[in-house]
């Protein structure tokens, strides 16, 4: 699904091959073959080769002789050369850039609509060009027809863009909508005070932007009424889904972290703020709103187009400092105080560029005392586009949650806004959210802004580090969102969904501080995001482990045979978590049947036939005997309380307990014991299915285990095609089950909806 017409950036500039100059006399006089002459003429080449050879020999010697200190020093210096450098800019020596090449050199106006065009003008774009008081600026790319034209619009081709003299042109891909960056600079150069960031498929509802947005923030034409603002009472809430406020609680915007999709309760109360600082105004789209591919793929019931409607009468809502919202590039007004925030990053996927820009810009917006306001539907977009792979959004689903946390903690001591902007872009490159290319691009963008006459705003005091003001009863404003009907996966939403939402909130309250650790034996490229989406609604977070790491999908490496050795690292990361639930991807967790379990006790499958078994080491292979010997070694070194517990449960030293360990739970109070046991194992290669039962009976007596998993469905062989006859919504878990693709995942969701009907809405 291509929610916006975007393609992956390609190389910056095509390589032009130049032919060598042909001289009239092709054959020069033959040179002397005298050896001394040859040496003198090629002396610098000989020295270069000798130096390279000496360097290679030195490296080989250092690695093999053992001069580790010298080698590390050499490698460190090499890495230092690869470090990202912060560009140095003399802000006072930037020369102005004037329009000398376009036919519009003397044109000035304050209100601009900037769009990217790849094909001939659409009806929607023609209607945009007719909006009174607004100037459409169409930015071409390598896909745009050479004879593109539209009456009333300004069109800049690739050639015209190159002639404007902007530094940013050197960084922009030829075939991408991010070339709109040139359009923003051109508009500012020609008098822009407001820029409507749009695309060629948005139909402005009612044909008047002024009816929807607060176009004027100061003066007689400015609206003076107060704006509802999300409450800042909860300091841990850093991001919200604005679609809930406008009546669609089961739809989420592109760029919302998947772990936040399940937060669907409406605001208990709001506060108020005056509208003079709403420098970024984000509109909502009817029809096809700005949704991600996860929503688009899993909510389609057929080939019919989406036609989702939002509450047009719901009040606009502002975001306080410390709270963010996804911002896109096709239905947003930027006021001049936030023009610096229009820069579209170039080193990340196009489907992530505007969203990362939005979060980056919101954080910097607080530095000048500004904020974002979300408006009810302003445009209608028709769903007539094709699907695209999840991989196009990897920068969103993997990085956005981490990015928001990073931005909340980021601080700068710089005294000018542009210095802070450059510093933040540099810090984001160091953290891997984008590359050094975007650091240099930011430097070029800021210099171009100054060159076209833009004045950077003054800094304001930031309130993030101050104690939050208490919200009095009189400051609380109520608004209860409508619950508009929507049809997804062929299920029409009705009043009964209120009960289902209450269930989800109940589950979240029970497991919202439990970390789910999941091992994927299948292809993580096709399932990791789906597992996070399914279980992330309920648990604190979902950690994905696999045989190979995948940094793009935040999948960590771990070998199942000894995966327990990886768990202490995760425990250290979530020191405030209530507990840790381990799950393999061949087992389905019916979380709604775990509510009765005691989260302070151990859970395992000791009462499940064929999962937890005892094997005699006398009658079996050497493998069992070796495993038993290693277990004895560990037991002999255990602290007294662990050893006593183990020996009370295992009375026969000639046997070994085997557990397939597809699912188990460790509460916080047993984490220290688990870590101690892992340390006792050390380098011994005790298998996971031997280590887990040994650990569990050492930590506590089996009679104290919570029996919640005892009724799970457990079969040794997987049925053909995941027979639905195996599944039951009345048990806590089902094993085995195979999910290797998006189609398998959707089939699973349809079945699991028997126990969680809201899955049909959230997926």
C-alpha positions in Angstrom: 0.0 0.0 0.0 1.4 3.3 -1.0 -0.4 5.8 1.2 1.6 8.5 -0.4 3.2 8.5 -3.8 6.7 7.8 -2.7 9.6 5.8 -3.9 12.9 4.8 -2.4 15.6 7.5 -3.0 18.2 6.6 -5.5 21.7 7.9 -6.1 22.0 11.6 -5.8 23.1 12.4 -9.3 23.6 10.4 -12.5 27.2 9.9 -13.4 28.2 11.6 -16.7 31.0 10.0 -18.6 33.2 12.3 -20.5 35.2 11.1 -23.5 38.9 11.8 -23.6 40.1 14.5 -25.9 41.5 13.2 -29.2 44.7 14.8 -30.3 45.7 15.1 -33.9 49.0 13.3 -33.3 47.9 10.1 -31.5 51.3 8.5 -31.5 53.9 10.3 -29.4 57.6 9.7 -29.5 58.6 6.4 -27.8 60.1 6.9 -24.3 63.5 5.6 -23.3 63.5 2.2 -21.6 66.6 3.1 -19.5 65.9 1.6 -16.0 67.3 4.6 -14.0 65.1 6.9 -16.0 62.0 4.7 -15.4 62.8 4.7 -11.6 63.1 8.5 -11.4 59.9 9.0 -13.3 57.9 6.5 -11.2 59.6 7.1 -7.9 56.4 8.3 -6.1 54.5 5.2 -7.2 57.2 2.9 -5.9 57.3 4.7 -2.5 53.4 4.4 -2.3 53.5 0.7 -3.0 56.2 0.2 -0.4 54.3 2.1 2.2 51.2 0.1 1.6 53.1 -3.2 1.8 54.7 -2.0 5.1 51.3 -1.1 6.5 49.9 -4.6 5.7 52.9 -6.3 7.1 52.7 -4.2 10.3 49.0 -5.1 10.7 49.8 -8.8 10.1 52.6 -8.7 12.6 50.6 -6.9 15.3 47.7 -9.4 15.0 49.9 -12.5 15.1 52.6 -11.5 17.5 50.1 -10.2 20.1 50.9 -6.5 20.3 47.3 -5.9 21.2 47.7 -2.4 22.5 49.3 -1.2 19.3 46.7 -2.9 17.2 43.8 -1.4 19.2 45.4 2.0 19.0 45.6 1.7 15.2 42.0 0.4 15.0 40.7 3.2 17.3 42.4 5.9 15.2 40.8 4.3 12.1 37.4 4.4 13.7 37.9 8.0 14.7 38.4 8.8 11.1 35.0 7.3 10.4 33.2 9.2 13.1 30.4 11.7 12.1 31.7 15.3 12.1 29.6 18.2 13.2 29.7 20.8 10.3 31.3 24.1 11.2 29.3 27.1 9.9 30.1 30.7 10.0 26.6 32.0 10.5 27.7 35.6 9.8 29.2 35.1 6.4 26.3 33.5 4.5 25.7 35.4 1.3 22.1 36.1 0.2 20.5 34.0 -2.6 18.2 35.9 -4.9 16.0 34.5 -7.7 17.7 35.4 -10.9 16.8 32.4 -13.1 13.1 31.8 -12.8 10.3 33.8 -14.5 8.9 34.6 -11.0 11.8 36.7 -9.7 9.6 39.6 -8.8 6.6 37.6 -7.6 5.6 37.8 -3.8 2.8 36.4 -1.8 2.3 35.2 1.7 0.2 31.9 1.3 1.7 29.0 -0.6 0.6 25.4 -1.3 3.7 23.2 -2.0 3.1 19.8 -3.8 5.3 17.2 -5.5 4.1 16.1 -8.9 5.1 13.0 -10.8 2.3 12.9 -13.4 0.0 15.2 -15.2 -2.3 17.4 -13.0 -5.1 15.6 -11.2 -8.6 17.0 -10.6 -7.7 17.5 -7.0 -4.6 19.6 -7.9 -6.7 21.7 -10.3 -9.1 22.4 -7.4 -6.1 23.3 -5.2 -5.0 25.8 -7.8 -8.4 27.5 -7.6 -8.3 28.2 -3.9 -8.6 31.9 -3.4 -5.6 33.6 -1.8 -3.2 30.6 -2.1 -0.4 30.1 -4.6 0.2 26.5 -5.7 3.9 25.6 -6.2 4.4 22.2 -8.0 7.8 20.6 -7.6 8.8 18.2 -10.4 11.1 15.2 -10.3 12.6 12.7 -12.8 9.2 11.1 -13.3 7.3 14.3 -14.1 6.3 14.8 -17.8 8.5 17.5 -19.4 5.4 19.4 -20.7 3.7 19.6 -17.3 1.7 22.7 -16.8 -1.4 23.9 -14.9 -3.0 27.3 -15.1 -2.5 29.3 -12.0 0.3 27.1 -10.6 4.1 27.7 -10.6 6.0 24.7 -11.8 9.7 24.1 -11.1 11.3 21.4 -13.2 14.6 19.6 -12.2 16.5 22.0 -14.4 14.9 25.1 -12.9 15.5 23.7 -9.4 19.1 23.3 -10.1 19.4 26.9 -11.3 18.1 28.4 -8.1 21.4 28.2 -6.3 20.2 26.3 -3.2 22.8 24.1 -1.4 20.2 21.5 -0.6 19.8 20.5 -4.3 23.1 18.6 -4.0 21.6 16.2 -1.5 18.2 15.5 -3.0 17.3 12.3 -4.9 16.0 12.9 -8.4 12.8 10.7 -8.2 11.4 11.5 -4.7 8.8 13.8 -3.2 11.4 15.1 -0.8 12.4 17.5 -3.5 9.7 19.6 -2.0 12.5 21.0 0.2 13.4 23.2 -2.8 9.8 24.4 -3.0 9.8 25.4 0.6 12.9 27.6 0.1 11.5 29.1 -3.1 8.2 30.0 -1.3 10.1 31.6 1.6 12.3 33.5 -0.8 9.2 34.8 -2.5 7.5 36.1 0.7 5.8 33.1 2.3 4.3 33.5 5.8 2.2 30.3 5.7 2.9 27.1 3.7 0.3 24.4 3.3 2.2 21.2 2.8 0.0 19.1 0.5 -0.1 16.5 -2.2 -1.8 16.3 -5.6 -4.6 13.9 -4.4 -6.0 15.9 -1.5 -9.4 17.6 -2.0 -9.9 20.5 0.4 -13.4 20.0 2.0 -15.6 23.0 1.0 -12.8 24.5 -1.1 -11.6 26.9 1.6 -8.6 26.3 3.9 -9.5 29.2 6.0 -12.7 27.5 7.2 -10.7 24.6 8.7 -7.3 26.0 9.8 -6.4 29.1 11.8 -4.5 30.7 9.0 -4.0 33.9 10.9 -2.5 33.7 14.4 -2.1 37.4 15.2 -4.0 40.6 14.3 -7.7 41.3 13.7 -8.3 38.2 11.6 -7.0 35.8 14.3 -9.4 33.6 16.1 -9.3 34.4 19.8 -11.0 31.4 21.4 -9.1 29.0 23.6 -8.1 25.6 22.2 -8.5 22.2 24.0 -5.2 20.7 25.0 -4.3 17.2 26.0 -3.6 17.0 29.7 0.0 17.0 30.8 -0.8 15.3 34.1 0.8 12.0 33.1 4.5 12.6 32.5 4.9 9.1 31.1 2.6 9.7 28.2 4.8 11.0 25.4 2.6 10.3 22.3 -1.1 10.2 21.6 -3.4 8.9 18.8 -5.4 11.9 17.7 -7.8 9.8 15.7 -9.5 8.8 18.9 -10.4 12.4 19.7 -12.1 12.7 16.2 -14.2 9.6 16.6 -12.1 6.7 15.2 -10.5 4.9 18.1 -9.6 1.8 16.1 -7.7 3.6 13.4 -4.1 4.9 14.0 -1.9 7.3 12.0 1.2 6.4 10.2 4.1 7.0 12.5 2.3 6.0 15.8 4.5 3.3 17.5 2.8 0.0 17.2 3.1 -0.5 21.0 0.8 2.5 21.4 -2.0 1.2 19.1 -3.8 -0.5 22.0 -4.1 2.7 23.9 -7.6 3.5 22.8 -9.3 5.1 25.8 -10.5 8.6 25.4 -9.1 11.6 27.3 -10.4 11.8 30.8 -10.2 15.6 30.6 -8.4 18.4 28.7 -6.9 21.7 29.6 -6.9 24.9 27.4 -4.4 27.0 25.6 -4.6 30.1 23.5 -3.9 29.6 19.8 -1.2 32.2 19.0 1.7 29.7 19.2 0.3 26.8 17.1 3.0 27.1 14.5 2.3 23.6 13.1 -1.3 22.7 12.3 -2.0 19.1 11.3 -5.2 18.3 9.5 -7.0 14.9 9.3 -8.1 13.3 6.1 -11.4 11.7 5.4 -11.6 8.8 2.9 -8.1 7.4 3.2 -6.5 8.9 6.2 -2.8 8.8 6.8 -2.4 5.2 7.9 0.5 2.8 7.8 0.9 -0.4 5.8 0.1 -2.6 8.9 -3.3 -1.0 9.1 -3.9 -1.0 5.3 -2.9 -4.7 4.8 -4.7 -6.1 7.8 -7.9 -4.0 7.7 -8.9 -4.6 4.1 -11.8 -7.0 3.7 -11.6 -6.9 -0.1 -10.8 -4.7 -3.1 -13.2 -1.9 -2.1 -11.6 1.4 -1.2 -11.3 2.8 2.3 -13.8 5.6 3.1 -13.2 6.3 6.7 -14.9 9.4 8.2 -14.0 11.5 11.2 -16.0 13.8 13.4 -16.1 17.1 11.6 -17.5 18.9 14.6 -15.0 17.7 17.1 -12.9 20.6 18.5 -9.3 21.0 17.4 -6.8 19.8 20.0 -3.3 21.0 21.0 -0.3 19.0 22.2 1.5 20.3 25.4 5.2 20.1 25.8 6.3 16.6 26.5 3.5 15.0 24.3 3.9 14.3 20.6 1.7 13.3 17.6 2.6 12.0 14.1 2.8 14.8 11.6 2.7 14.2 7.8 3.6 16.2 4.6 0.3 16.2 2.7 -2.2 18.0 5.0 -0.3 20.4 7.3 0.1 24.1 7.6 3.5 25.5 8.7 3.6 29.1 10.0 6.8 31.2 9.4 8.0 30.6 13.0 8.3 26.9 12.2 9.6 27.1 8.6 12.9 25.6 9.7 11.0 22.4 10.5 10.0 21.8 6.9 13.2 20.0 6.0 12.5 16.5 4.7 15.4 14.0 5.6 17.0 12.3 2.7 18.9 9.3 4.1 15.9 7.3 5.3 13.0 5.7 3.5 10.5 8.1 1.9 7.6 6.7 3.9 9.4 7.7 7.1 10.9 11.0 6.0 7.9 13.3 6.9 7.1 11.4 10.1 10.7 11.6 11.4 10.7 15.2 10.3 7.5 15.8 12.4 8.9 14.3 15.6 12.3 16.2 15.1 10.4 19.4 14.4 8.0 19.0 17.4 10.9 18.6 19.8 12.6 21.7 18.4 9.3 23.6 18.4 9.2 23.5 22.2 12.5 25.5 22.1 10.6 28.5 20.7 7.5 28.1 22.8 5.4 26.6 19.9 3.1 23.6 19.8 1.2 21.4 17.3 -2.6 21.5 16.9 -4.6 18.7 15.3 -7.7 19.8 13.3 -10.8 17.9 12.3 -11.1 16.7 8.6 -9.7 19.3 6.2 -9.3 17.2 3.1 -10.7 14.1 1.4 -8.3 11.6 -0.1 -9.5 8.8 -2.3 -8.1 5.3 -1.9 -7.1 4.3 -5.4 -3.5 3.1 -4.9 -1.6 -0.1 -4.8 0.1 -1.9 -2.0 3.8 -1.8 -1.1 5.9 -4.0 1.3 6.2 -3.5 5.0 10.0 -2.9 4.4 9.2 0.6 3.1 8.2 1.6 6.6 10.9 -0.2 8.6 12.3 3.2 9.8 8.9 3.8 11.3 8.0 0.6 13.0 11.5 0.0 14.3 12.8 3.4 15.2 9.9 5.7 16.1 9.2 4.5 19.6 12.9 4.7 20.4 13.2 8.1 18.7 10.4 9.6 20.8 12.1 8.5 24.0 15.4 9.9 22.7 13.8 13.3 21.9 12.2 13.5 25.3 15.6 13.2 27.0 17.6 15.3 24.6 18.8 18.7 25.9 21.0 21.4 24.4 23.0 24.3 25.9 23.2 26.2 22.6 22.0 29.8 22.6 20.6 30.0 19.1 17.9 28.0 17.5 19.8 27.0 14.3 22.7 25.8 16.5 20.3 23.6 18.4 18.8 22.3 15.2 22.2 21.3 13.8 23.2 19.7 17.2 20.0 17.6 17.3 20.4 16.4 13.7 24.0 15.4 14.6 22.8 13.6 17.8 20.2 11.7 15.7 22.8 10.6 13.3 25.0 9.3 16.1 22.0 7.4 17.5 21.3 5.8 14.0 18.0 7.5 13.3 19.5 8.8 10.1 23.0 9.1 8.6 25.7 11.7 8.3 24.2 12.7 5.0 21.3 14.3 6.8 23.6 16.2 9.2 25.3 17.8 6.1 21.8 18.3 4.6 20.7 20.1 7.7 23.7 22.4 7.5 22.9 23.2 3.9 19.2 23.7 4.7 19.9 26.2 7.5 22.4 28.1 5.4 19.8 28.3 2.6 17.2 29.5 5.0 19.4 32.4 6.0 20.4 33.0 2.4 16.8 33.5 1.3 16.2 36.0 4.1 14.6 33.9 6.8 15.0 35.1 10.4 15.4 32.4 13.0 13.0 32.7 15.9 14.1 33.6 19.4 14.5 30.8 22.0 11.9 30.5 24.8 12.3 28.9 28.2 11.7 25.2 28.0 9.3 23.7 30.5 10.3 20.0 30.3 12.7 20.1 33.2 10.4 22.3 35.4 7.9 20.7 37.9 4.6 20.4 36.1 1.9 22.7 37.3 -1.0 21.0 39.0 -4.2 21.0 37.1 -7.1 22.5 39.2 -10.6 21.2 38.9 -11.7 24.5 37.2 -9.0 24.0 34.6 -10.4 20.7 33.5 -12.4 20.7 30.3 -14.4 17.7 29.2 -15.0 16.4 25.7 -16.3 12.9 25.0 -15.4 11.8 21.4 -18.0 10.3 19.2 -17.7 6.6 18.3 -18.2 6.7 14.6 -19.0 3.5 12.8 -16.4 1.9 10.6 -16.2 -1.3 8.7 -13.0 -3.2 8.6 -12.4 -6.9 7.8 -16.2 -7.0 7.1 -17.1 -6.4 10.8 -19.3 -3.4 11.4 -18.5 -1.6 14.7 -21.5 -1.5 17.1 -22.1 -0.5 20.7 -20.9 -3.8 21.9 -17.4 -2.7 21.2 -17.4 -0.7 24.4 -17.4 -4.0 26.3 -14.5 -5.2 24.2 -12.5 -2.1 24.8 -13.1 -2.4 28.5 -11.6 -5.9 28.3 -8.5 -4.6 26.5 -8.0 -2.0 29.1 -8.4 -4.6 31.8 -5.8 -6.9 30.1 -3.4 -3.9 29.7 -3.8 -3.1 33.4 -2.8 -6.6 34.3 0.1 -7.1 31.9 1.1 -3.6 31.1 4.2 -3.9 33.2 5.2 -7.4 32.0 7.8 -7.8 29.3 7.1 -10.4 26.6 10.3 -12.0 25.3 9.6 -13.9 22.0 11.9 -16.2 20.1 11.1 -16.4 16.3 12.4 -19.5 14.5 10.5 -18.4 11.4 11.3 -15.5 9.0 11.4 -12.4 11.1 11.2 -10.2 8.0 7.6 -11.3 7.6 6.4 -11.7 11.2 8.4 -9.6 13.7 6.2 -6.5 13.2 3.0 -8.5 13.3 4.0 -10.2 16.6 4.8 -6.8 18.1 1.4 -5.4 17.0 -0.5 -8.4 18.3 1.0 -8.7 21.8 2.3 -5.1 22.1 -1.3 -4.0 22.8 -1.3 -5.9 26.0 2.3 -6.2 27.3 4.8 -3.5 28.4 7.0 -4.3 25.4 7.8 -7.2 23.1 11.4 -8.2 22.6 12.0 -10.3 19.5 14.9 -12.8 19.5 16.1 -14.9 16.5 19.0 -17.0 15.3 20.3 -13.9 13.5 20.0 -10.3 14.4 18.2 -7.8 12.2 18.9 -4.2 13.3 16.3 -2.8 10.8 13.6 -4.7 12.7 15.2 -4.5 16.2 15.5 -8.3 16.3 18.3 -9.5 18.6 20.4 -12.5 18.1 20.1 -15.5 20.4 20.5 -19.2 19.9 17.5 -21.2 21.2 19.7 -24.0 22.5 21.0 -21.7 25.2 18.7 -18.8 25.0 18.4 -18.5 28.8 21.9 -17.0 28.8 20.6 -14.0 26.9 17.7 -13.3 29.3 19.8 -11.5 32.1 20.7 -8.8 29.6 17.0 -8.1 29.0 16.3 -8.2 32.8 18.8 -5.5 33.3 17.1 -3.3 30.6 13.7 -3.4 32.3 14.5 -3.1 36.0 11.1 -1.8 36.8 9.2 -4.6 35.0 6.9 -6.7 37.1 7.9 -9.9 35.3 9.1 -11.5 32.1 7.0 -13.9 30.0 8.9 -16.1 27.5 7.2 -17.4 24.4 8.3 -19.2 21.2 6.6 -18.3 18.0 5.3 -21.9 17.5 3.0 -21.3 20.5 -0.1 -19.0 20.6 -0.8 -17.1 23.8 -4.5 -16.5 24.7 -3.7 -13.6 27.0 -7.3 -13.2 28.1 -7.1 -16.5 29.9 -4.1 -15.5 32.0 -5.8 -12.9 34.2 -6.4 -15.4 37.0 -2.7 -16.2 37.2 -0.6 -15.0 40.1 2.1 -12.7 38.6 4.3 -13.1 41.7 4.7 -16.8 41.1 6.5 -18.9 38.5 4.5 -20.2 35.5 5.7 -23.2 33.4 4.3 -26.3 31.7 5.2 -28.8 34.4 1.7 -30.1 34.5 1.4 -30.4 30.7 1.7 -33.9 29.4 4.5 -34.4 26.8 6.0 -31.0 27.6 7.6 -31.6 31.0 9.1 -35.1 31.2 11.6 -37.1 33.2 14.2 -39.1 31.4 16.5 -41.9 32.8 20.1 -41.3 32.0 20.9 -45.0 32.3 18.8 -46.1 29.3 19.4 -43.2 26.9 22.1 -41.7 24.7 25.4 -40.1 25.7 23.8 -36.7 25.1 21.4 -37.1 28.1 24.3 -38.4 30.3 26.5 -35.4 29.4 23.7 -33.1 30.1 23.0 -34.8 33.5 26.7 -34.5 34.4 26.7 -30.8 33.7 23.5 -30.4 35.8 25.2 -32.2 38.7 28.2 -29.8 38.4 25.9 -26.8 38.6 23.8 -28.2 41.4 26.9 -28.8 43.5 27.9 -25.2 43.3 24.5 -23.7 44.0 23.8 -21.6 47.1 22.1 -23.5 49.9 18.5 -22.3 49.2 18.7 -23.2 45.5 20.3 -26.5 46.1 17.9 -27.6 48.8 14.9 -26.7 46.6 16.4 -28.6 43.7 17.1 -31.8 45.7 13.7 -31.7 47.3 12.1 -31.9 43.8 14.6 -34.2 42.1 15.2 -37.3 44.2 16.6 -39.6 41.5 20.1 -38.6 40.5 20.0 -41.0 37.6 17.3 -39.0 35.8 17.0 -35.7 34.1 14.0 -33.4 33.6 13.3 -32.2 30.1 11.0 -29.3 29.3 10.3 -28.0 25.8 10.0 -24.5 27.4 7.8 -22.9 24.7 6.3 -20.7 27.3 7.2 -19.7 30.9 7.0 -16.7 33.2 9.5 -15.3 35.7 8.3 -12.7 38.2 10.5 -9.9 39.5 11.2 -11.6 42.8 12.9 -14.6 41.1 15.0 -12.6 38.6 18.0 -12.4 40.9 17.9 -16.2 41.4 17.6 -16.8 37.7 20.6 -14.6 37.0 22.6 -16.4 39.7 21.8 -19.7 38.1 22.8 -18.5 34.6 26.2 -17.4 36.1 26.7 -20.8 37.7 26.2 -22.5 34.3 28.8 -20.2 32.9 30.4 -21.8 29.8 28.8 -25.2 30.3 26.6 -26.0 27.2 23.5 -27.1 29.1 20.6 -27.1 26.7 17.7 -24.8 27.1 15.2 -27.6 27.6 17.4 -29.0 30.4 18.4 -25.7 32.0 14.8 -24.2 32.4 13.4 -27.1 34.4 16.6 -27.2 36.5 16.3 -23.4 37.2 12.6 -23.6 38.0 12.7 -26.4 40.6 15.8 -24.7 42.1 14.0 -21.3 42.5 10.8 -22.7 44.0 9.0 -25.9 44.7 6.7 -27.1 41.8 3.8 -27.1 44.2 4.1 -23.4 44.4 4.1 -22.9 40.6 1.0 -21.2 39.3 -0.9 -23.8 37.4 -2.3 -21.4 34.8 -0.5 -23.1 31.8 -1.6 -26.6 32.9 -4.6 -26.6 30.7 -2.9 -25.4 27.5 -3.3 -27.5 24.3 -0.1 -29.2 23.6 0.6 -31.6 20.6 4.0 -32.8 19.6 3.3 -32.7 15.8 2.0 -29.7 14.0 -1.3 -30.4 12.1 -1.5 -29.8 8.4 -2.1 -26.2 7.5 -2.7 -25.1 11.1 -6.0 -26.9 11.4 -8.5 -24.7 13.2 -9.7 -27.7 15.0 -6.5 -27.5 17.2 -7.2 -24.0 18.4 -9.4 -23.2 21.4 -10.1 -19.7 22.8 -10.8 -21.2 26.2 -7.2 -22.3 27.0 -4.2 -20.2 27.9 -2.0 -21.3 25.1 -1.9 -23.5 22.0 1.0 -25.5 20.7 2.1 -26.0 17.9 1.1 -23.3 15.5 3.0 -21.9 12.5 3.1 -18.3 11.3 5.6 -17.6 8.5 3.9 -14.9 6.5 1.4 -12.0 6.7 -1.3 -14.3 5.3 -0.7 -16.8 8.2 -0.9 -13.9 10.6 -4.2 -12.7 9.3 -5.7 -16.2 9.5 -4.5 -16.4 13.1 -6.1 -13.1 14.0 -9.4 -14.2 12.6 -9.3 -17.3 14.8 -8.1 -15.4 17.9 -10.9 -12.9 17.6 -13.1 -15.5 19.2 -11.5 -14.6 22.5 -10.6 -11.0 21.7 -13.2 -9.6 19.2 -11.5 -6.2 19.2 -8.7 -7.9 17.1 -11.1 -7.6 14.2 -10.9 -3.8 14.7 -7.3 -3.4 15.6 -6.1 -5.6 12.8 
